[in-house]
Structure formats: structure tokens, C-alpha cells
Amino acid sequence: MSEQAPSRREAILHALLEMLEQDPGARITTAGLAKSVGVTEAALYRHFPSKRKMFEALIEFAEEAVFTRCQTILQEQDDAQVRLRQVAHLVLIFAERNPGLCTVLTGDALMGENDALRQRASHFFERLETEIRQIIKEGELRQGLKFQSTAIRGADWVMVCIEGRIQRFVRSSFQRKPSNDFEDVWSVIAQGVWA
């Protein structure tokens, strides 16, 4: 399979991610982004009618990448405990490999942007929480697993771990990797979910 040069659209998104990673917290301007890509601002707007659409494309990429792999995990694994662990690990590894994207998902890169865009980013985590809650419920129904409290509270435990680790990754300027000591952390989380 031959590698193709990225499309101009992909190049723009890649440059945006690099800018978010290299200078977290800095406001991204279309002028700066156009300069980074080596095109005019008008050329940017031919591919994306607004900066909001660029951010939305990044969020869509994250959703497609993570939730497609989640579905693969659900198809390949029957054990709810294994599913839950693999989904959590998947998200943390994805975050680690996409630091600039983490600033979008956590909302840090969206400060000063449209509120609807921040809500769109938070939908990623809401969808993830729904997936996790479903895995926990299916563990009870199909395997007879018992949870410590409720499926909602168990999903909350897992989400606090995932979101907290991603937020800490962003806050540390990508120094504190989300997957560090995952097995140790997961053993504690699993005890909070399953009885």
C-alpha cells in the first residue's frame, strides 16, 4: 500500500494539531495557521469555512478513531471486565499519542470560541461515559457481575480516572503521560466498579 501525500485539508488539520501541541494555551489565529501551512487565509477558507469547522473536524476525527476501536473491542471481547479495562486503556493511549487533540477535547484550546463548540467537545466524553456504563450493565446482565454501587457510579469512577489523566497531561504540558502506571491505577478503579 503506497502512502499518499496528505490532502490540503489534512495538512491544515495536522498543522493545527502541531500548533496546539507546541504552544498549549496560545490562541490560534487563522493567519498564524495559514502561515504554518504555507497558504493564504483565503486558501484555508476554501477547505474550512471557519475555524470552528476545523475544530469540529478534529473532534470528529477523535470520535471516529476512538469509537471505531471501541466497537472492535466489544466484538472481540466477551468479558465485561476486560472490555472496560481495554476501553479505558485505549482512550488514554489515544490521548497520549494526540496531545494537541487533548487540548481540544478538554476545552483548553476552545477558550474564547463558540460555546456550542465546547459543548461539541464535551459530547466526546458523554458518549464515552455511555459506552462505559453499557459495558458495566452488560457485565451484570450477561456475566452476573456485581458492581460496588450502580452502573452510573461505576462509569463515573472510570470517567474521573480517564478525564483526570487527560487533563493532567494537558496541564503538565504533555509531560505526565496518561498511561503511566496504568495497571496499578486500573486495579484500584476496578475495585471501585466491581464488587
Secondary structure in CASP SS format (residue, H / E / C, confidence):
PFRMAT SS
TARGET T0000
AUTHOR 0000-0000-0000
METHOD secondary structure of the structure
MODEL  1
M C 1.00
S C 1.00
E C 1.00
Q C 1.00
A C 1.00
P C 1.00
S C 1.00
R H 1.00
R H 1.00
E H 1.00
A H 1.00
I H 1.00
L H 1.00
H H 1.00
A H 1.00
L H 1.00
L H 1.00
E H 1.00
M H 1.00
L H 1.00
E H 1.00
Q H 1.00
D C 1.00
P C 1.00
G C 1.00
A C 1.00
R C 1.00
I C 1.00
T C 1.00
T H 1.00
A H 1.00
G H 1.00
L H 1.00
A H 1.00
K H 1.00
S H 1.00
V H 1.00
G C 1.00
V C 1.00
T C 1.00
E H 1.00
A H 1.00
A H 1.00
L H 1.00
Y H 1.00
R H 1.00
H H 1.00
F C 1.00
P C 1.00
S C 1.00
K H 1.00
R H 1.00
K H 1.00
M H 1.00
F H 1.00
E H 1.00
A H 1.00
L H 1.00
I H 1.00
E H 1.00
F H 1.00
A H 1.00
E H 1.00
E H 1.00
A H 1.00
V H 1.00
F H 1.00
T H 1.00
R H 1.00
C H 1.00
Q H 1.00
T H 1.00
I H 1.00
L H 1.00
Q H 1.00
E H 1.00
Q C 1.00
D C 1.00
D C 1.00
A H 1.00
Q H 1.00
V H 1.00
R H 1.00
L H 1.00
R H 1.00
Q H 1.00
V H 1.00
A H 1.00
H H 1.00
L H 1.00
V H 1.00
L H 1.00
I H 1.00
F H 1.00
A H 1.00
E H 1.00
R H 1.00
N C 1.00
P H 1.00
G H 1.00
L H 1.00
C H 1.00
T H 1.00
V H 1.00
L H 1.00
T C 1.00
G C 1.00
D H 1.00
A H 1.00
L H 1.00
M C 1.00
G C 1.00
E C 1.00
N C 1.00
D H 1.00
A H 1.00
L H 1.00
R H 1.00
Q H 1.00
R H 1.00
A H 1.00
S H 1.00
H H 1.00
F H 1.00
F H 1.00
E H 1.00
R H 1.00
L H 1.00
E H 1.00
T H 1.00
E H 1.00
I H 1.00
R H 1.00
Q H 1.00
I H 1.00
I H 1.00
K H 1.00
E H 1.00
G H 1.00
E H 1.00
L H 1.00
R H 1.00
Q H 1.00
G C 1.00
L C 1.00
K C 1.00
F E 1.00
Q C 1.00
S C 1.00
T C 1.00
A H 1.00
I H 1.00
R H 1.00
G H 1.00
A H 1.00
D H 1.00
W H 1.00
V H 1.00
M H 1.00
V H 1.00
C H 1.00
I H 1.00
E H 1.00
G H 1.00
R H 1.00
I H 1.00
Q H 1.00
R H 1.00
F H 1.00
V H 1.00
R H 1.00
S C 1.00
S C 1.00
F C 1.00
Q C 1.00
R C 1.00
K C 1.00
P C 1.00
S C 1.00
N C 1.00
D C 1.00
F H 1.00
E H 1.00
D H 1.00
V H 1.00
W H 1.00
S H 1.00
V H 1.00
I H 1.00
A H 1.00
Q H 1.00
G H 1.00
V H 1.00
W E 1.00
A C 1.00
END
